[in-house]
Amino acid sequence: MSAPHPEALLAQVAALPPLPGVYRYFDHSGTLLYVGKARNLKKRVASYFNKNHGGTRIGHMVGKIARLETTVVRSETEALLLENNLIKSLHPKYNILFRDDKSYPFLKISGLAAHDGTGSAPSQRFPRIAYYRGSTDKRHRYFGPYPSAWAVKETITLLQKVFRLRTCEDTVYANRSRPCLLYQIKRCTAPCVGLITPQTYASDVHNAEALLRGETQELLHTLEQRMLAHAEQLQFEQAAELRNQLQALARMLHQQAIETTDTRDVDILAVRVQGGKACVNLAMVRGGRHLGDRPYFSSQADTVGTVLETENEDRDGTTTNPPEPAQQILEAFVAQHYLGLPIPPLLVVSHPLPSLLLQALSEQAGHRIQAVHQPREERRTWLEMAQRNAELQLTRLLAEEGSQQARTRALAEALDLPCEQLEQLRIECFDISHTAGEATRASCVVFTQHAMQSSQYRHFKIEGITGGDDYAAMRQVLERRYRPLAQARQEAESPSSNDAQARLPDLVLIDGGKGQVAVAREVFSELGLELSRIVGVEKGEGRKVGLEELVFADGRDKIYLGKDSAALMLIAQIRDEAHRFAITGMRAARAKVRTGGSRLEDIPGIGPKKRARLLQRFGGLRGVQDASPQDLASVEGISAELADTIYHALR
């Protein structure tokens, strides 16, 4: 046994049932350490406590276990799905966890499939194709996901060239009186002014969907037969339109960078492990078109160290030596990545996947999922390309991390910061932005684990000060950020180290010189916080980059690190990011005020439905502003009294 454990815990382990399920380990502070699945909970969990794991990573984990939770499920498949749902939502320390970046874009065709052109709404009679990112809606059709926004936009351009489907918003469509430029350049058939019948347009939508599904040969044959039929009936204009579609479609197929003979949807996954890091490169083929790829990296600092000590389980519930790290990493990625995401029927993979995982994915997808481990011919080329890209992306990551870690160490040494755990070093930087005192916003950006942490950035709306008073703005943002932390320290209730927002940073960077630093010194003195944490970044002569000097709040003389200093490069990187983020918030606030973006919402009696009706009727906020009270009252749900209120509120 790797470490003594409470008798109650060992008794709980001994009483576990021999059933499939999921187990969770916690330490004394309640932090989740590990989530695992088991075909036989009793044998699997007992294996952790019945042998000595030594000084391995898994041994360290077992030594920290203070509490156990289990969930019994009906089957191994349910255990697998529950395990990965918990891993993704709870982020246990000792599991392989990939960064959750599944905001894939889709191509959306508005409205339900109505190929006869019926329906009253524009999205039913003349569906719109659009780029879409977010949760799906059953009222529309979605194709994808695509690996990048570029892939979606290229596909939309293709559909515009071949089938000339509309891309305009419904509000724009409803208020057109003549064809737009897209009609003139033959990218749209102008359904907005009735230049195409709903039936003909519906046929084009049907053909576009066939192309998106990869039914290219069937589509070419259908178009050719229709063209010949029109020609035989002497309908030469219709035949010419189909001929143009055939030519455009043939050009597109000929211009494909990668010629494919398989029109099925395929995902290609390749793993590369190097320097304790792992990269999974995912390439997508949709409808026979190679749409590009995207790299994924594990969120652990040492992925391989985690994988090497993860055990495998046989059918009888006993544990065996684990498969190679790359295979385990691929299994973890596939299980986590495809939860809640459409999965194609074929996966081409660099390492074999277990049958249990494929079975679980098939049950989730509603169709059989096949994995090809040693592909031939064309699929082999795809896999080799994915493997090469994984290697390149991992090499790039290691180079960038090495450079960033060197910068972090250089900064810690230059400012006498703790160097024992550089990954835990936390830096927060503040900046103020406004336009002649208008829409003042402050930004707080965070640097830790050798990288900017955008999920922890914060904007602060500055109010109650004289416009343009940067000192007052800096005082307000620092008080709002650190007063709650200072109060918690004074009450001897130290904030949990697990909450990044509740932890005092090791370094507070202020974009400014002596004046801003003096304000920060006053705030920290009032709050009883250490002045040594505050450093101002003062612009050098001529405000030239590389000539910045550091100003200290604790009385130390200001220093110049040198233009080629790695520490100064990191400080400049953090300062510039704070500046960018502050400007973004200020411009958004200024635009909101100047355009009245939220003024409709601020009017009493205007809810989401009435606001949507107004914007749809008048084609946008400017149209609502220009409307008379009588025009406003003609909208459903808008009374004469409310129309008069809206009219005066927007002026």
VODRENVO-680582 format. One record per residue (C-alpha): x, y, z. Coordinates in steps of 0.02 Angstrom, whole numbers, plus 32768, in hexadecimal, padded with zeros to 4 digits. Layout:
# residues N
u | v | w
X | Y | Z
...
***
This chain:
# residues 651
u | v | w
8000 | 8000 | 8000
804C | 80A7 | 7FCA
8010 | 810A | 8063
7FA1 | 80F0 | 80FC
7EEB | 8116 | 80DB
7E55 | 812C | 814F
7E03 | 808A | 8186
7D5B | 80CC | 814A
7DA1 | 80E2 | 809A
7DE9 | 8032 | 8095
7D45 | 7FEC | 80D6
7CEA | 8049 | 804C
7D5F | 7FFE | 7FCB
7D43 | 7F4E | 800F
7C85 | 7F66 | 8007
7C80 | 7F9D | 7F50
7C14 | 7F31 | 7EDD
7C5D | 7ECE | 7E49
7BFB | 7F38 | 7DCE
7C29 | 7FB5 | 7D44
7C37 | 8069 | 7D7C
7C9E | 8107 | 7D93
7D0B | 8133 | 7E28
7D4F | 81DB | 7E63
7DE1 | 81FC | 7EDA
7DEE | 8298 | 7F48
7E76 | 82DA | 7FBB
7E62 | 8320 | 806C
7E31 | 83CE | 802B
7DAA | 8388 | 7FB9
7E0C | 83A0 | 7F18
7DE1 | 8321 | 7E92
7E7A | 82BA | 7E68
7E41 | 8239 | 7DEA
7DA8 | 81F5 | 7D90
7DAB | 8142 | 7D4E
7D36 | 80BF | 7D07
7D2E | 8006 | 7D2F
7CD9 | 7F6A | 7CF0
7CEA | 7F28 | 7DA2
7CEE | 7FB4 | 7E22
7D25 | 7F43 | 7EB1
7DC0 | 7EFC | 7E59
7DEF | 7F9D | 7E00
7DEB | 8011 | 7E97
7E3B | 7F90 | 7F0A
7ED0 | 7F83 | 7E93
7F03 | 8034 | 7EC4
7F0C | 800A | 7F7D
7F4C | 7F56 | 7F79
7FF9 | 7F75 | 7F32
808B | 7FEC | 7F44
809B | 8067 | 7EB5
813F | 80AE | 7EF5
8171 | 815E | 7EC8
8114 | 8160 | 7E23
8097 | 81E6 | 7DF7
8006 | 8170 | 7E18
8057 | 8146 | 7EBF
8056 | 81FD | 7EF0
7F9F | 8206 | 7EC0
7F6F | 816C | 7F26
7FCA | 81B3 | 7FBC
7F59 | 824D | 7FB6
7EB3 | 81EF | 7FAD
7E45 | 8217 | 8042
7D98 | 81FC | 7FFD
7D45 | 8190 | 7F79
7CA3 | 81A4 | 7F19
7C5A | 8124 | 7EA0
7BCA | 811C | 7E27
7B86 | 8075 | 7DEC
7B45 | 8070 | 7D39
7AF1 | 7FED | 7CCD
7B7C | 7FCA | 7C4F
7C31 | 7FE8 | 7C22
7BF8 | 8061 | 7B9C
7B9C | 80CD | 7C1A
7C35 | 80C9 | 7C8A
7CA3 | 8108 | 7BFB
7C2D | 8196 | 7BCF
7C14 | 81CB | 7C84
7CD0 | 81C5 | 7CA5
7CF7 | 823D | 7C17
7C67 | 82B0 | 7C40
7CAC | 82C1 | 7CF1
7D5E | 82D9 | 7CB3
7D27 | 8367 | 7C41
7CBA | 83BD | 7CC2
7D24 | 83A5 | 7D60
7DD7 | 83AC | 7D1C
7E2A | 832E | 7D92
7EE4 | 8346 | 7DAC
7F21 | 8298 | 7D7D
7EB6 | 8274 | 7CE2
7EE9 | 8294 | 7C30
7E85 | 8330 | 7C04
7E82 | 838B | 7B5F
7E5A | 8442 | 7B52
7DA1 | 8452 | 7B31
7DA1 | 84AE | 7A8B
7D0A | 846C | 7A31
7CC3 | 850E | 79F1
7CC1 | 84C9 | 7942
7C6B | 852D | 78BA
7BDC | 84E5 | 7853
7B8A | 8510 | 77AF
7AD2 | 8535 | 77CF
7A42 | 852C | 7754
79B0 | 8587 | 77A2
7907 | 8534 | 77B3
78D3 | 8480 | 77AD
78E8 | 8413 | 7714
7859 | 844A | 76A2
7892 | 8429 | 75F1
77EC | 8459 | 75A5
7806 | 8510 | 75CF
7770 | 851A | 7643
7766 | 857C | 76E3
773F | 862F | 7712
77E3 | 8665 | 7762
7874 | 8699 | 76F1
78E1 | 8614 | 7742
7864 | 8590 | 7708
7841 | 85CC | 7657
78F2 | 860A | 7633
796C | 85BF | 76B3
7A09 | 861D | 76DC
7AB8 | 85D4 | 76EB
7B22 | 861D | 7775
7BBA | 8604 | 77E3
7B84 | 85CC | 7890
7BD8 | 85A9 | 7936
7B78 | 8575 | 79D2
7AF1 | 84FD | 7A0A
7A86 | 84B3 | 7982
79CC | 84D2 | 7968
7956 | 844D | 7926
7900 | 84CF | 78BA
7999 | 84D8 | 7848
7A12 | 8463 | 77F0
7ACA | 845C | 781A
7B5D | 8414 | 77BD
7C06 | 83F8 | 780D
7C5A | 8410 | 7880
7CE7 | 8463 | 781F
7D98 | 8476 | 7863
7D9F | 8531 | 7848
7D3A | 85CA | 7817
7D9D | 85D0 | 7775
7D5C | 8523 | 7743
7CA7 | 8559 | 775F
7CBB | 85FC | 76FE
7D10 | 85A2 | 766E
7C7F | 8528 | 7667
7C01 | 85B7 | 7668
7C5E | 860B | 75D9
7C58 | 8567 | 757A
7B9C | 8557 | 7593
7B85 | 860A | 755C
7BE6 | 85EB | 74BC
7B90 | 8548 | 748F
7ADE | 8559 | 74D2
7AD3 | 8615 | 74F4
7A7C | 8605 | 759C
7A59 | 86A0 | 7603
7AC4 | 86D1 | 769A
7A6B | 8770 | 76D3
7A12 | 8781 | 777A
7954 | 876F | 777A
793F | 8826 | 77AD
79A6 | 885E | 7716
794C | 87E2 | 76A5
78A1 | 8821 | 76D9
78CA | 88D7 | 76B2
791D | 88C6 | 7606
78CC | 891F | 7573
7951 | 88F4 | 74F1
79D9 | 8870 | 74DE
7A7C | 888A | 753C
7B2E | 887F | 74FD
7B36 | 87C3 | 7518
7AB2 | 87AD | 7491
7B16 | 8818 | 741A
7BB3 | 87AE | 7430
7B4E | 870C | 7421
7B5C | 86D5 | 74D5
7AA2 | 86DE | 74FD
7A00 | 86C2 | 749D
79A9 | 8756 | 74F2
7916 | 86FE | 7544
78F8 | 879F | 75A6
78AA | 87F1 | 750B
785B | 8755 | 74C0
78DA | 8730 | 7437
78D2 | 8675 | 745F
783E | 8607 | 748C
7838 | 85B1 | 7536
7836 | 8507 | 74E1
78D3 | 8529 | 747A
792C | 8573 | 7512
78FA | 84DB | 757A
7948 | 846B | 74F5
79EB | 84CD | 7503
79E7 | 84B8 | 75C1
79CA | 83FE | 75AD
7A60 | 83F1 | 7538
7ACC | 8457 | 75AF
7AA2 | 83E0 | 763D
7AD0 | 834C | 75CE
7B78 | 839C | 75AD
7B94 | 83BA | 7667
7B6D | 8304 | 7689
7BF1 | 82CF | 760A
7B78 | 828C | 7588
7BDB | 82DD | 74FB
7BCE | 8257 | 7476
7B13 | 8241 | 7491
7AFF | 82FE | 748B
7B60 | 830F | 73E9
7AF9 | 8285 | 7399
7A54 | 82D5 | 73D3
7A84 | 8381 | 7392
7ABB | 8338 | 72EC
7A16 | 82DA | 72D6
79B1 | 8375 | 7301
7A16 | 83DE | 7286
79F7 | 8361 | 71F9
793E | 8359 | 7223
792D | 8416 | 7218
798C | 8417 | 7174
791A | 8393 | 7129
7884 | 83FF | 7158
78D9 | 8495 | 7107
78E6 | 84EC | 71B1
7993 | 852D | 718A
799C | 85B2 | 7212
797E | 8532 | 729B
79F7 | 84BA | 7247
7A7B | 8544 | 7241
7A66 | 8566 | 72FB
7A83 | 84AE | 7322
7B17 | 84AA | 72AC
7B65 | 853B | 730B
7B4A | 84E0 | 73AF
7B9C | 8444 | 7368
7C32 | 84A7 | 732B
7C47 | 8501 | 73D2
7C37 | 845E | 7431
7CB4 | 8407 | 73C0
7D31 | 8495 | 73D7
7D1E | 848A | 7493
7D3C | 83CF | 7494
7DD3 | 83E3 | 7423
7E1E | 846A | 7492
7E1A | 8400 | 7530
7EC5 | 8404 | 757E
7EB3 | 834D | 75B1
7E5B | 82DB | 7536
7DEC | 8260 | 7593
7D91 | 81C7 | 7555
7D35 | 81A7 | 75F9
7CA3 | 821E | 760E
7C7B | 81E9 | 76C0
7C9C | 825B | 7753
7D40 | 822B | 77A6
7DA6 | 826A | 7839
7E61 | 8247 | 783A
7EB6 | 8246 | 78E5
7F72 | 823A | 7901
7FD2 | 8243 | 79A6
8083 | 8280 | 79C2
80DA | 8277 | 7A6C
817B | 82D5 | 7A91
81CE | 832B | 7B24
8144 | 82FB | 7B9E
80C1 | 834C | 7B2E
8041 | 8302 | 7AB8
7FE7 | 8346 | 7A1F
7F50 | 82FA | 79CA
7F38 | 833C | 791A
7E85 | 832F | 78DA
7E67 | 8340 | 781F
7DB9 | 8341 | 77D3
7D77 | 8300 | 772E
7CC3 | 832F | 770B
7C69 | 82F8 | 766F
7D0E | 82C5 | 7621
7D5C | 8371 | 763F
7DF2 | 8381 | 76B1
7DC7 | 8418 | 771C
7E66 | 842C | 7782
7E9F | 83FA | 782F
7EB0 | 8437 | 78E2
7F2E | 8409 | 796A
7EFD | 83DF | 7A1D
7F71 | 83DE | 7AB3
7F5A | 8393 | 7B5E
7F3F | 840F | 7BEB
7FB9 | 83B3 | 7C5F
806A | 83F3 | 7C72
80AD | 8341 | 7C62
8035 | 82D8 | 7BFD
80A8 | 8243 | 7BE8
80CD | 823D | 7CA2
8013 | 822C | 7CC0
7FF8 | 81A9 | 7C3A
8087 | 8135 | 7C62
8040 | 8104 | 7D0B
7F8A | 80F3 | 7CD6
7F56 | 803E | 7CDF
7EEC | 7FDA | 7C66
7E5F | 7F62 | 7C92
7E39 | 7EB7 | 7C49
7D8D | 7E6C | 7C30
7D92 | 7E17 | 7CD9
7DB4 | 7EBA | 7D35
7E6D | 7E9A | 7D58
7EF1 | 7F1A | 7D26
7F7F | 7F03 | 7CAC
800D | 7F69 | 7C68
7FCF | 8004 | 7C0E
7FD8 | 801A | 7B51
8056 | 8094 | 7B0B
803D | 814B | 7B3A
800A | 8184 | 7A8B
7F7F | 8103 | 7A85
7F3B | 8137 | 7B2F
7F42 | 81ED | 7AFD
7EE1 | 81C9 | 7A5E
7E5E | 8166 | 7AC0
7E49 | 81F4 | 7B3C
7E3A | 8275 | 7AB2
7DB8 | 8214 | 7A4E
7D4F | 81F0 | 7AE9
7D50 | 82A6 | 7B21
7D49 | 82FC | 7A79
7CB3 | 82A6 | 7A2C
7C41 | 82B5 | 7AC3
7BB1 | 8322 | 7A87
7C01 | 833D | 79DC
7BCE | 82EE | 7936
7C44 | 8260 | 7908
7C60 | 821F | 7857
7C4A | 8166 | 7832
7D04 | 814C | 780F
7D9D | 8178 | 7878
7E4C | 8161 | 7831
7EBE | 8155 | 78C7
7F78 | 8144 | 78E8
7F5C | 80C8 | 7978
7ED4 | 8045 | 7995
7E3A | 8073 | 79F9
7DE5 | 7FF9 | 7A72
7D43 | 7FA8 | 7A3B
7CEA | 7FE9 | 7AD7
7D0D | 809C | 7AA6
7CD0 | 8081 | 79F3
7C34 | 802D | 7A37
7C10 | 80C1 | 7AAA
7C2A | 813D | 7A1C
7BB8 | 80D8 | 79AA
7B2D | 80D7 | 7A2B
7B3F | 8192 | 7A44
7B44 | 81B9 | 7989
7AB7 | 8143 | 7958
7B1F | 80F2 | 78CF
7BB4 | 807E | 78C6
7C5D | 80CE | 78E3
7CF1 | 8079 | 7890
7DA9 | 809A | 78B6
7E32 | 8070 | 7839
7EDD | 805F | 788A
7F4C | 802E | 77F6
7EFC | 807F | 775E
7F32 | 8068 | 76AA
7F41 | 80D4 | 7610
7EE7 | 817A | 7620
7EBE | 816A | 76D9
7F73 | 8140 | 76FC
7FA4 | 81E5 | 76AB
7F28 | 8241 | 7719
7F6D | 81EF | 77B6
8022 | 8213 | 7788
7FF5 | 82C9 | 776B
7F9D | 82D2 | 7815
8033 | 8281 | 786B
80A9 | 82FE | 781A
803B | 8390 | 784F
8032 | 834D | 7902
80EF | 8345 | 7907
8101 | 83F7 | 78C5
8080 | 843D | 793F
80D2 | 83E6 | 79D3
817D | 8425 | 79A1
8138 | 84D5 | 7996
80E5 | 84C5 | 7A41
8183 | 8486 | 7A95
81E8 | 8513 | 7A48
816A | 8597 | 7A7F
815B | 8550 | 7B2F
8217 | 8547 | 7B42
8227 | 85FC | 7B10
8198 | 8632 | 7B81
81DB | 85D1 | 7C16
8284 | 8624 | 7BFD
822F | 86CE | 7BFF
81CF | 86A3 | 7C9E
826E | 866B | 7CF5
82CA | 8707 | 7CBC
8240 | 8776 | 7D02
823C | 8719 | 7DA7
82F8 | 872A | 7DBA
82F9 | 87E3 | 7D88
8271 | 8811 | 7E08
82A2 | 8795 | 7E91
8201 | 8734 | 7E81
81F3 | 867E | 7EBD
8241 | 860A | 7E3B
821A | 8561 | 7E88
8173 | 854B | 7E30
8175 | 85BB | 7D98
80D5 | 856F | 7D54
8078 | 85B2 | 7DEC
80BD | 8663 | 7DD6
8026 | 86D5 | 7DBD
802F | 8783 | 7D72
7F9C | 87FA | 7D5E
7FAB | 8897 | 7CF3
7F36 | 892E | 7CEF
7F18 | 89B3 | 7C6C
7E9B | 8A40 | 7C52
7E4D | 8A71 | 7BAB
7DD3 | 8AF8 | 7B75
7DB6 | 8B74 | 7AE9
7DC0 | 8C26 | 7B2B
7D73 | 8BE9 | 7BCE
7CE5 | 8B8B | 7B78
7CBD | 8AD3 | 7BA0
7D4C | 8ABA | 7C1C
7D79 | 8A03 | 7C31
7E01 | 89AC | 7C95
7E4A | 8903 | 7C6A
7E9A | 887D | 7CD4
7EF8 | 87F3 | 7C78
7F48 | 875B | 7CC9
7FEB | 8700 | 7CA5
800D | 8658 | 7CF8
804B | 85AB | 7CC6
80BE | 8602 | 7C49
802A | 8643 | 7BE3
7FA3 | 86C7 | 7BDB
7F02 | 8683 | 7C27
7E78 | 86D7 | 7BC3
7DEE | 867E | 7C24
7E23 | 86E1 | 7CBF
7E26 | 878D | 7C6C
7DAF | 8810 | 7CB0
7D68 | 88B5 | 7C74
7D38 | 893B | 7CF3
7CBA | 89C4 | 7CCC
7CFB | 8A63 | 7D1C
7C75 | 8AD9 | 7D5E
7C67 | 8B6D | 7DD3
7D0B | 8BC2 | 7DA1
7D3A | 8C5A | 7D3B
7D4C | 8C29 | 7C85
7E03 | 8C0F | 7C57
7E41 | 8BFD | 7D0B
7EAF | 8B63 | 7CF6
7EEB | 8B6A | 7DAA
7E39 | 8B60 | 7DEF
7E11 | 8AD4 | 7D75
7EAA | 8A72 | 7DAC
7E7D | 8A8A | 7E63
7DCC | 8A4B | 7E44
7DFF | 89AE | 7DE6
7E85 | 897D | 7E64
7E0D | 8994 | 7EF6
7D86 | 892D | 7EA1
7DFF | 88A3 | 7E75
7E60 | 8892 | 7F1A
7DF0 | 88D2 | 7FA6
7D90 | 882C | 7FB4
7E34 | 87CC | 7FBC
7E7C | 8841 | 803F
7DE0 | 8830 | 80AA
7DE9 | 8773 | 80A1
7E9F | 8777 | 80D9
7E77 | 87EC | 816A
7DED | 8777 | 81A3
7E6B | 86E7 | 81A1
7E04 | 868F | 811D
7E87 | 8676 | 809A
7E3A | 8660 | 7FED
7E45 | 85B3 | 7FA2
7EDE | 859C | 7F38
7E72 | 853B | 7EBE
7E13 | 85D9 | 7E8E
7E81 | 863A | 7E17
7E18 | 86D8 | 7E27
7E27 | 86D3 | 7EE6
7EE4 | 86C7 | 7EED
7F54 | 875D | 7F04
7FCF | 876A | 7E73
808A | 8760 | 7E8C
809E | 87FC | 7E21
8029 | 888B | 7DF6
805C | 88E9 | 7D59
801B | 8999 | 7D3E
8023 | 89E5 | 7C91
8068 | 8A8D | 7CC5
80F2 | 8AE9 | 7D21
8106 | 8B3D | 7DCA
8057 | 8B87 | 7DD0
7FFA | 8AE4 | 7DB3
8071 | 8A86 | 7E27
8053 | 8B07 | 7EB0
7F98 | 8AE8 | 7EA2
7FB3 | 8A2D | 7EAC
8024 | 8A46 | 7F45
7F9A | 8AA7 | 7F9D
7F18 | 8A21 | 7F77
7F86 | 8992 | 7FB1
7FB9 | 89F1 | 804E
7F02 | 8A0D | 807A
7EDB | 8956 | 805C
7F73 | 8918 | 80BC
7FC0 | 88BE | 8027
807A | 88AC | 7FFF
80BE | 893E | 7F9A
8146 | 88D1 | 7F51
80C5 | 8881 | 7EDF
80AB | 8924 | 7E7C
8116 | 894E | 7DE5
80F1 | 89D9 | 7D69
8124 | 89CE | 7CB2
815D | 8A7D | 7C83
8173 | 8AA7 | 7BCD
8222 | 8AD9 | 7B9B
8263 | 8B6C | 7B37
81F7 | 8B8C | 7AA0
8182 | 8B02 | 7ADB
81EC | 8A88 | 7A78
81D4 | 89CD | 7A94
8266 | 897F | 7AF0
8291 | 8A1B | 7B53
8211 | 8A00 | 7BDE
8248 | 8A13 | 7C93
81FF | 89BD | 7D2B
81C0 | 8A27 | 7DBD
81AC | 89D6 | 7E68
812C | 8A04 | 7EEC
8197 | 89CE | 7F80
821B | 8A54 | 7F67
829B | 89F7 | 7EFF
82F0 | 8A59 | 7E75
82A5 | 8A41 | 7DCA
8307 | 89D0 | 7D56
8321 | 89B6 | 7C9C
8332 | 8900 | 7C6D
8378 | 891B | 7BBF
8329 | 8914 | 7B14
835A | 885E | 7AF8
8327 | 8823 | 7BA6
82B6 | 8789 | 7BA6
8263 | 87CB | 7C44
8238 | 8870 | 7BEF
81F3 | 8812 | 7B5A
817A | 87B6 | 7BCD
8148 | 8856 | 7C27
8129 | 88AB | 7B7F
80C1 | 8817 | 7B45
8052 | 881D | 7BE0
8045 | 88DC | 7BDA
8015 | 88DC | 7B22
7F90 | 8858 | 7B41
7F46 | 88C1 | 7BCD
7F45 | 8958 | 7B58
7EF1 | 88F5 | 7ACD
7E6D | 88B0 | 7B43
7E48 | 895C | 7B8D
7E32 | 89A9 | 7AE0
7DBE | 891B | 7AAE
7D4D | 893D | 7B43
7D50 | 89F9 | 7B2A
7D25 | 89EF | 7A71
7C96 | 8976 | 7A93
7C4F | 89EA | 7B18
7C64 | 8A83 | 7AAB
7C11 | 8A30 | 7A16
7B80 | 89F8 | 7A84
7B63 | 8AAB | 7ABF
7B75 | 8AFB | 7A13
7B09 | 8A80 | 79B3
7A89 | 8A65 | 7A3C
7AA8 | 89AB | 7A32
7A4A | 8988 | 7AD2
79D4 | 8A1C | 7AD8
793E | 89B8 | 7A9F
795A | 893F | 7B2F
7963 | 89D0 | 7BA9
78B5 | 8A10 | 7B7C
7831 | 89D5 | 7BF8
77B6 | 895E | 7BA7
782D | 8921 | 7B1F
7858 | 886A | 7B37
78B6 | 87F3 | 7AC4
781E | 87CA | 7A58
77E8 | 887E | 7A3A
789B | 88B2 | 7A1A
78AE | 8826 | 799A
780C | 8859 | 7943
7844 | 890F | 7939
78F0 | 88E5 | 78F5
78A7 | 886B | 7876
7822 | 88E4 | 783A
7898 | 8978 | 7824
7936 | 891A | 77F4
799E | 894E | 788A
79B0 | 89D2 | 7911
79C8 | 8A62 | 7898
7924 | 8A38 | 7845
78CD | 8A38 | 78EE
7919 | 8AE1 | 7917
78DA | 8B2A | 7872
782A | 8AE4 | 7885
7797 | 8B53 | 78B7
7728 | 8B2B | 794D
76A0 | 8AF2 | 78D4
7718 | 8A7A | 787E
7752 | 8A36 | 7925
76A0 | 8A1B | 795F
767E | 89AF | 78C5
76F2 | 8929 | 790B
769C | 889B | 7966
769E | 88B5 | 7A23
76CE | 896E | 7A1A
7644 | 89E0 | 7A5C
7635 | 8A96 | 7A2E
7672 | 8AC9 | 7ADA
7709 | 8A55 | 7AD0
772E | 8A8F | 7A1F
7734 | 8B43 | 7A5C
77A9 | 8B0D | 7AEA
781D | 8AB6 | 7A6F
781B | 8B4A | 79F8
7852 | 8BC6 | 7A7E
78CD | 8B4E | 7AD2
7930 | 8B3A | 7A31
7943 | 8BF5 | 7A18
***
